[in-house]
Amino acid sequence: MNLKLAVSPPPTRVAIMEQLAGVLRDADASTTNIESALARTNVSKEAVTAEFGGSRQLLVAMVAQLSESMSAPLTDDSSRSELRERLLAFGQRVMDSYATSHLRGLYRIAVTEAIRHTGLGRDFYEVGPGRLSQRLADFLQVAQAEGALRAADPHLLASHFLALLRANVESANTFPHELATNPVARAVYVRNAVELFCEGIDGGTAPC
């Protein structure tokens, strides 16, 4: 009698990203290349190539996915009554991603991998920080057109707001423990950043 062993189907695109995300959430600062991270999953190199074209494309796809999630609170129908609330929701998404997701691990790997792979830094930036900044700038521009925000370069405003959010969280090795472990502390941090941003751009007279 011939017995045939069941062959597990190859992991899907989503399953691959979820496995790698789980590894990166627990990874320390020594994990600086995509191959070593993938080696800690059950995903084969062949599966990555079949679904993404290669590990470099997987890295870019994962940061693009996070950018979409973080920018979700930003829409094109802002109004004065909800501008602050949407900035708070956006800021909270960004901070939660830094604190609890695989975002910092992806950034750490991208910085290292960009040295080896020409064009990776550009691709990573375009779908990651570049896209996030552009989505915020578009949102602020709509708010300006509706009178919810004073006129100014929306890209500069977006850069300023993101800088306020990232002031203490850019370094994967020094992310404040309280922010990483305490959701209430993150909410307070975001609210303070939004208050500072709104009061600063309106000169303290007509905060957004």
Backbone as a ProteinNet text record, in pm:
[ID]
protein_1_A
[PRIMARY]
MNLKLAVSPPPTRVAIMEQLAGVLRDADASTTNIESALARTNVSKEAVTAEFGGSRQLLVAMVAQLSESMSAPLTDDSSRSELRERLLAFGQRVMDSYATSHLRGLYRIAVTEAIRHTGLGRDFYEVGPGRLSQRLADFLQVAQAEGALRAADPHLLASHFLALLRANVESANTFPHELATNPVARAVYVRNAVELFCEGIDGGTAPC
[TERTIARY]
85.4	0	88.7	58.3	135.5	69.9	148	98.2	157.3	72	117.8	108.4	217.9	219	150.5	68.3	1.2	104.4	96.2	188.2	118.5	176.7	116.5	123.2	17.1	20.7	119.1	178.7	273.6	202.2	271.6	207	165.7	54.6	6.1	85.7	61.3	127.2	102.6	-23	-57.9	9	9	68.5	218.5	286.1	429.5	455.6	379.8	399.5	367.3	264.5	228.1	337.1	394.3	501.1	623.6	662.3	778.9	752.2	631	595.3	608.3	564.2	575.6	719.6	808	950	1007.3	973.1	1028.8	977.2	857.8	807	891.4	943.8	1022.3	1173.5	1213.5	1356.3	1425.9	1554	1632.3	1711.8	1795.1	1866.7	1969.1	1999.9	2098.1	2040	1908.3	1844.8	1844.5	1942.8	1959.4	1954.1	1914.2	1895.1	1775.3	1712.7	1587.3	1604.7	1719.8	1742.7	1744.3	1812.2	1818.7	1681.3	1600.5	1464.6	1379.8	1390.5	1313.5	1354.6	1481.1	1530.2	1460.5	1400.6	1331	1182.7	1140.2	1002.1	999.1	880.1	864.6	850.3	888.9	873.1	1001.6	988.6	1105.7	1139	1262.4	1305.2	1223	1189.1	1110.1	970.5	911.8	778.6	782.9	887.4	902.6	918	999.5	1021.4	892.6	815.7	692.2	588.4	579.5	476	517	645.9	689.4	796.2	864.4	974.7	1109.7	1109.9	1235.7	1218.2	1319.1	1310.7	1307.1	1374.2	1372.9	1231.1	1160.6	1022.8	930.2	959.4	881.3	896.1	1016.8	1043.1	964.1	965.4	893.6	742.7	693.1	549.5	502.3	585.8	545.3	540.4	634.1	628.8	514.7	482.6	369.1	239.1	228	109.1	93.4	202.3	195.7	160.6	214.3	184	35.4	-24.5	-167.5	-246.8	-205.3	-275.6	-263.2	-143.4	-122.1	-196.2	-208.4	-271.5	-422.5	-479.1	-622.2	-711.9	-677.3	-765.9	-770.8	-682.7	-679.5	-766.4	-865.2	-953.2	-963	-1036.1	-1043.4	-1157.9	-1234.7	-1350.7	-1337.8	-1219.7	-1197.1	-1279.4	-1302.6	-1371.6	-1313.3	-1341.7	-1285.6	-1322.8	-1445.7	-1492.2	-1419.3	-1359.4	-1297.6	-1150.3	-1093.6	-952.2	-865.7	-887.3	-808.1	-825.7	-951.2	-977.6	-907.3	-901	-835.8	-683.6	-631.9	-488.5	-455.7	-544.2	-524	-528.7	-625.9	-638.6	-518.2	-473.8	-356.1	-231.7	-213	-97.6	-96.2	-215.3	-223.4	-183.6	-226.3	-188.4	-36.5	23.4	168.3	240.9	200.8	267.8	248.3	126.8	101.3	184	202.3	282.9	428.4	480.3	617.6	630.4	528.6	538.9	513.5	414.9	368.1	378.8	413.1	419.4	563.5	581.7	712.9	778.3	722.5	771.1	917.7	956.5	1095.5	1192.9	1152	1235.8	1253.8	1147	1155.6	1249.7	1240.2	1327.1	1473.2	1496.7	1633.5	1693.3	1616.1	1662.8	1681	1588	1596.6	1722.1	1757.7	1878.4	2002.1	2007.7	2122	2120.6	2003.9	1992.5	2015.1	1982.7	1997.6	2142.8	2234.9	2377.2	2412	2345.2	2376.1	2295.6	2176.4	2086.7	2058.2	2107.3	2083.1	1934.2	1881.8	1741.3	1648	1692.1	1603.8	1564.3	1661	1631.1	1524	1533.7	1434.2	1296.3	1291.1	1163.1	1099	1180	1131	1074.9	1147.6	1102.7	972.1	963.4	846.2	717.2	719.8	597.4	584.7	692	690.3	677.8	786.3	778.3	732.7	772.3	731.3	581.4	523.8	379.5	302.8	351.2	284.3	283.7	397.2	406.8	316.3	310.5	227.5	78.7	38.1	-102.5	-139.9	-50.4	-77	-80.7	11.2	12.3	-116	-164.1	-289.8	-405.8	-407.1	-512.3	-510.5	-391.8	-379.9	-416	-385.9	-420.1	-571.6	-643.1	-789.2	-842.1	-783	-824.9	-803.6	-694.1	-668	-772.8	-806.9	-905.3	-1042.2	-1070.9	-1199.7	-1194.3	-1079.9	-1068.3	-1044.4	-1013.1	-989.5	-845.8	-762.5	-620.6	-567.4	-478.4	-426.7	-337.4	-326.6	-249.1	-100.9	-39.1	105	138.9	265.2	306.1	262.9	168.1	118.3	225.4	321.8	428.6	519.3	542	622.4	548.1	416.8	336.6	336.5	322.7	323.8	456.1	564.3	696.9	710.9	659	667.1	587.6	466.9	382.9	444.5	494.2	558	683.7	755.4	874.7	837.2	725.3	679.7	645.5	579.5	542.4	665.1	764.4	880	994.5	973.1	1083.2	1156.8	1085.1	1148.1	1141.7	1104.6	1080.2	1155.5	1241.3	1306.8	1407.4	1475.3	1578.7	1518.6	1542.1	1488.1	1547.2	1667	1733.4	1694.5	1634.6	1607	1459.4	1371.3	1228.6	1186.9	1127.5	1094.6	1009.4	1050.2	980.6	835.1	811	674.3	583.7	633.6	552.9	531.3	630.8	620.3	520.5	503.5	423.3	293.4	276.9	161.8	78.6	-37	-121	-167.4	-190.6	-234.4	-123	0.2	113.4	126.8	102.5	109.7	-0.2	-119.4	-230.4	-199.2	-141.9	-104	4.4	101.1	210.4	155.2	61.8	2.3	-78.6	-157.1	-239.1	-150.8	-42.3	49.1	110.5	143.8	200.7	99.8	-25.9	-130.9	-155.6	-159.6	-180	-67.7	55.3	170.1	166.5	130.5	122.2	14.1	-105.5	-216.7	-192.6	-142.7	-116.7	-0.7	97.3	212.4	180.6	103.4	77.8	-22.7	-106.3	-202.4	-159.6	-33.2	17.2	-45.1	-109.8	-169.7	-300.2	-350.7	-473.7	-595.7	-576.6	-689.5	-647.6	-627.3	-579.3	-676.3	-623	-706.8	-793.2
-119.2	0	123.9	213.2	337	446.2	499.9	610.3	740.3	836.4	967	1067	1127.7	1229.8	1356.2	1414.1	1538.6	1650.1	1725	1835.7	1965.7	2038	2165	2265.5	2339.9	2441.4	2550.7	2615.1	2723.3	2838.3	2908.8	3020.7	3131	3193.9	3303	3430.5	3530.7	3660.6	3716.7	3711.7	3764.3	3683.1	3551.2	3465	3489.6	3512.9	3541.2	3670.6	3773.6	3901.8	3889.9	3811.9	3796.2	3722.7	3618.9	3546	3634.3	3708.2	3794.3	3907.4	3960.2	4066.2	4016.1	3891.7	3835	3824	3784.2	3774.6	3912.4	4011.1	4144.5	4212.9	4180.5	4238.1	4194.8	4074.1	4021.4	4034.5	4082.9	4088.1	4199.6	4177	4282	4357.7	4449	4536.4	4462.7	4337.9	4263.4	4210.1	4211.9	4165.2	4279.5	4278.1	4390.2	4349.3	4225.7	4189.2	4097.6	4105.1	4035.1	3884.2	3836.6	3692.4	3629	3693.7	3637.1	3637.3	3737.8	3742.3	3631.2	3612.9	3508	3369.2	3352.5	3223.1	3179.5	3273.2	3241.1	3214.1	3210.6	3176.7	3039.2	2995.9	2871.4	2897.7	3016.4	3057.7	3029.5	2964.9	2933.5	3049.1	3049.5	3149.9	3139.6	3016.5	2994.5	3056.6	3046	3103.2	3255.4	3314.2	3460	3505.7	3433.5	3468.7	3455.6	3348.7	3325.4	3433.6	3479.4	3576	3721.1	3750.4	3889.9	3919.9	3818.9	3840.4	3838.7	3844	3842.6	3908.3	3894.8	3948.5	4101.2	4163.3	4309.2	4359.6	4294.9	4334.4	4306.9	4201.2	4172.3	4284.6	4331.4	4440.6	4565.2	4597.7	4715.5	4697.1	4576.6	4550.3	4564.9	4524.8	4532.2	4674.8	4757.3	4896.6	4969.8	4930.4	4991.2	4958.3	4834.7	4792.5	4874.3	4896	4975.2	5120.8	5174.7	5314	5332.3	5234.1	5241.2	5237.2	5152.1	5141.7	5270.6	5326.7	5447.8	5567.8	5575.4	5692.2	5676.6	5564.2	5538.5	5647.7	5708.7	5812.7	5940.3	5954.9	6076	6056.7	6141.6	6135.3	6272.1	6281.2	6406.3	6497.4	6459.2	6541	6598.7	6653.5	6711	6837.7	6871.2	6995.7	7048.1	7174.1	7234.4	7155.1	7103.8	7035.7	6905.6	6844.3	6715	6709.9	6823	6823.8	6773.1	6826.7	6787.7	6638.5	6591.3	6451.3	6358.9	6397.9	6313.4	6316.3	6429.9	6434.9	6346.1	6347.1	6261	6113.4	6077.5	5937.9	5894.7	5984	5954.8	5940.6	6036.2	6031.7	5906.2	5865.2	5744	5621.1	5615.9	5504	5498.4	5614.4	5619.1	5572.2	5624.3	5588.6	5441.5	5390.9	5250.1	5160.2	5203.4	5124.5	5119.5	5232.4	5234	5147	5151.1	5084.7	4935.5	4893.6	4756.2	4673.8	4731.4	4654.2	4627.1	4584.9	4550.5	4667.3	4787.5	4901.6	4932.5	4935.9	4971.2	4867.4	4740.2	4635.2	4651.4	4689.5	4712.2	4827.3	4937.1	5051.9	5015.6	4940.6	4901.4	4817.2	4722.7	4637.2	4718.2	4808.6	4887.2	4972.5	5032	5115.5	5032.5	4910.4	4823.3	4768.4	4723.3	4660.9	4761.2	4887.9	4989.3	5004.6	4969.7	4977.4	4872.4	4756.2	4645.3	4647.8	4704.8	4697.4	4836.5	4863.8	4991.9	5009.6	5122.4	5152.7	5113.9	5029.8	4988.9	5107.5	5193.4	5309.6	5396.2	5417.4	5499	5433.3	5304.1	5233.6	5230.3	5203	5196.9	5332.6	5437.7	5571.9	5608.9	5578.2	5620.3	5560.4	5432.3	5368.6	5373.6	5416.9	5424.5	5566.2	5624.8	5761.3	5864.3	5846.9	5942.7	5942	5821.8	5811.2	5862.9	5832	5878.4	6030.2	6091.8	6237.1	6299	6236.5	6289.7	6281.2	6170.4	6156.7	6263.3	6290.5	6393.1	6530.9	6556.8	6685.8	6706.7	6604.4	6613.8	6644.9	6579.3	6601.7	6745.8	6796.6	6933.5	7035.2	7004.3	7095.3	7108.8	6997.7	7002.9	7085.2	7066.1	7142.4	7292.2	7328.7	7469.8	7525.2	7446.7	7491.7	7514.3	7441	7454	7552.7	7617.3	7718.3	7665.2	7535.4	7477.1	7495.7	7548	7561.8	7678.2	7756.9	7871.5	7825.4	7911.4	7878.5	7870.7	7764.3	7743	7623.5	7601.2	7487.7	7357.8	7283	7162.9	7056	7049.8	6951.7	6987	7116.7	7160.4	7134.2	7161	7134.4	6985.3	6902.4	6757.5	6713.1	6769.5	6735.4	6775	6893.2	6940	6848.7	6810.9	6728.8	6590.4	6531.1	6400.4	6408.2	6519.8	6538	6543.8	6608.7	6614.2	6474.3	6395.9	6261.2	6172.4	6191.5	6102.2	6151.3	6259.3	6322.2	6224.6	6133.8	6042.1	5895.7	5870.1	5730	5682.8	5764.8	5724.7	5613.1	5612.6	5512.2	5383.4	5272.8	5144	5101.3	5152.2	5109.2	5191.5	5308.2	5396	5432.8	5354.9	5383.6	5382	5491.2	5499.7	5381.8	5320.5	5201.9	5233.4	5349.6	5384.5	5393.3	5450.6	5461.4	5324.5	5238.3	5105.9	5017.5	5041	4949.1	5008.6	5139.9	5204.4	5280.3	5227.6	5294.9	5433.1	5448.8	5578.8	5681.8	5642.1	5733.3	5773	5678.5	5711.9	5810.4	5791.9	5883.1	6024.2	6035.8	6166.9	6229.7	6148.7	6196.3	6251.8	6179.4	6223.1	6350.4	6354.8	6474.8	6598.1	6583.1	6695.9	6740.2	6644.1	6677.5	6752.1	6708.2	6774.5	6915.1	6929.8	7062.2	7157.5	7109.8	7192.8	7230.6	7135.4	7161.3	7264.5	7242	7331.5	7473.3	7485.3	7617.4	7685.6	7606.4	7664.5	7720.6	7645.7	7692	7804.6	7817.3	7926.4	8038.7	8037.1	8145	8151.8	8043.3	8039.7	8116	8169	8250.4	8175.3	8084.6	8010.9	7868.2	7790.4	7653.9	7570.9	7480.2	7397.9	7303.8
0	0	0	-91.4	-101.3	-17.8	71.8	153.9	102.9	78	31	144.6	171.8	275.8	225.2	309.5	271.7	261.6	155.1	133	169.9	262.3	303.2	190	169	64	99	0.9	30.7	100.7	187.9	258.9	162.6	194.7	111.9	140.1	59.2	75.9	215.8	259.2	391.5	501.3	487.4	589.7	603.7	492.8	497	573.8	543	610.9	759.8	792.9	934.3	1011.5	950.1	1018.6	1041.1	938.8	952.2	1051.3	1050	1144.7	1287.6	1313	1446.3	1492.2	1401.5	1433.9	1464.6	1382.4	1400	1526.4	1568.3	1693.2	1812.5	1805	1915.8	1894.9	1777.9	1745.6	1821.8	1851.4	1915.1	1808.9	1854.9	1762.6	1677.3	1711	1632.1	1501	1488.1	1365.1	1264.7	1173.8	1081.4	935.2	906.2	765.8	751.7	638.3	615	614.9	567.9	561.6	700.7	795	929.9	995.4	965.9	1020.1	959.2	828.8	761.6	808.9	845.9	892.2	1021.2	1091.3	1216.3	1194.3	1067.7	1033.5	966.1	927.7	853.1	704	663.3	523.2	446.4	332.4	250.9	157.8	110.9	15.1	-112	-150.1	-271.5	-258.7	-138.9	-117.8	-126.4	-69.5	-75.6	-220.1	-295.5	-435.8	-515.6	-488.7	-563	-536	-411.3	-373.6	-393.2	-374.5	-376.7	-481.6	-528	-620.9	-552.4	-419.1	-344.1	-208.8	-123.4	11.8	13.2	-83.7	-91	-115.7	-207.6	-237.4	-119.4	-44.2	76.1	177.1	196.7	290.3	251.9	123.8	75.2	90.9	62.4	74.5	218.5	312.4	452.2	503.7	462.9	508.3	439.4	314.7	245.8	318.3	364.4	438.8	567.2	638.6	760.8	732.6	624.4	589.4	563.2	494.7	467.3	597.2	688.2	815.8	896.9	902.4	982.2	925	793.1	731.1	716.2	759.7	743.6	802.7	918.4	972.5	888	793	711.8	587.2	572.7	456.2	392.7	283.7	207.9	250	351.3	387.6	528.2	554.8	687.5	708.2	831.1	864.9	995.1	1025.3	1146	1270.4	1275.7	1396	1422.6	1319.9	1341.4	1303.2	1265.4	1228.2	1343.1	1461.1	1577.3	1606.1	1597.7	1627.3	1528.6	1403.9	1304.6	1320.1	1358.5	1387.3	1507.3	1607.2	1723.2	1683.2	1598.7	1555.7	1473.1	1385.2	1303.5	1390.5	1481.1	1569.3	1653.9	1699.6	1779.6	1698.2	1571.6	1485.1	1467.8	1446.7	1427.1	1552	1667.4	1790.9	1826.4	1805.5	1834	1742.8	1618.9	1525.3	1569.7	1615.4	1666.6	1791.5	1875.4	2005.4	2000	1922.6	1934.8	1808	1697.1	1573.1	1533.8	1412.2	1359.2	1285.9	1298.6	1221.5	1248.3	1375.4	1406.6	1352.2	1355.8	1299.7	1149.9	1080.7	935.9	904.6	981.2	958.4	982.4	1088.3	1119.9	1007	956	846.6	719.5	690.4	567.4	563.4	677.9	683.1	649.9	701.3	676.2	534	489.9	358.2	245.7	269.3	164.9	121.6	210	175.5	71.3	79.5	-10.6	-139.9	-134.5	-249.3	-305.3	-421.5	-486.1	-512.6	-474	-499.7	-387.2	-293.6	-185.2	-97.8	-67	16.3	-46.7	-178.1	-248.3	-243.5	-276.7	-278.5	-140.5	-38.9	98.3	140.7	108.4	146.9	76.4	-52.3	-129.6	-76	-37.1	10.7	162.5	230.7	375.8	425.7	474.1	528.3	426.9	300.2	198.5	176.7	167.4	147.6	267.3	387.5	508.4	514.5	484.6	485.2	379.1	260.9	153	188.3	248.6	288.2	390.6	483.8	584.2	520.2	427.7	358	279.2	212.4	136.5	229.9	344.4	442.4	492.9	525.3	575.3	468.1	344.2	235.2	220.8	235.3	231.3	348.7	465.6	583.1	561.4	496.3	465.7	370	269.2	170.3	233.6	340.9	408.4	524.5	543.8	647.8	786.8	797.7	929.3	975.3	886.9	917.2	836.4	895.5	822.1	707.7	607.6	488.7	521.1	475.5	489.2	401.2	377.6	296.4	365.5	306.5	375.1	394.7	302.3	318.1	435.9	454.5	568.4	698.9	698.4	817.6	850.6	747.6	768.7	828.4	777.1	827.7	973.9	1009.1	1147.2	1241.1	1198.8	1285.1	1306.3	1200.4	1212.6	1298.8	1288.3	1371.5	1519.2	1550.4	1689.4	1741.1	1657.3	1697.9	1718.7	1632.3	1633.4	1721.3	1790.5	1864.4	1954.5	2018	2113.4	2071.6	1944.5	1909	1785.6	1728.1	1604.4	1624.1	1735.9	1758	1812.1	1740.5	1784	1917.5	1951.5	2073.8	2195.1	2172.6	2285.6	2296.1	2234.8	2243.9	2390.6	2436.9	2579.7	2626	2735.5	2785.6	2818.7	2877.5	2916.1	2794	2685.2	2563.8	2500.2	2511.5	2450.8	2524.3	2653	2733.9	2786.4	2776.2	2838	2734.7	2692.5	2594.2	2638.6	2768.5	2820.1	2802	2827.6	2809.7	2663.3	2573.4	2430.4	2392.2	2446.9	2416.3	2464.1	2583	2635.7	2549.8	2509.7	2423.9	2292.2	2231.9	2104.7	2124.6	2231.3	2255.8	2275.4	2345.3	2364.6	2232.4	2146.7	2015.8	1930.5	1933.1	1855.3	1908.2	2039.6	2098.4	2058.4	2066.8	2032.3	1884.9	1800.8	1657.2	1625.7	1677.2	1647.2	1699.9	1820.7	1876.7	1806.6	1766.7	1699.5	1562.2	1482.7	1345.6	1342.1	1446	1448.6	1541.5	1581.8	1666.3	1802.8	1844.6	1977.2	1987	1874.4	1880.1	1828.7	1734.5	1678.3	1649.4	1754.9	1734.7	1650.8	1573.8	1486.7	1569.8
[MASK]
++++++++++++++++++++++++++++++++++++++++++++++++++++++++++++++++++++++++++++++++++++++++++++++++++++++++++++++++++++++++++++++++++++++++++++++++++++++++++++++++++++++++++++++++++++++++++++++++++++++++++++++++

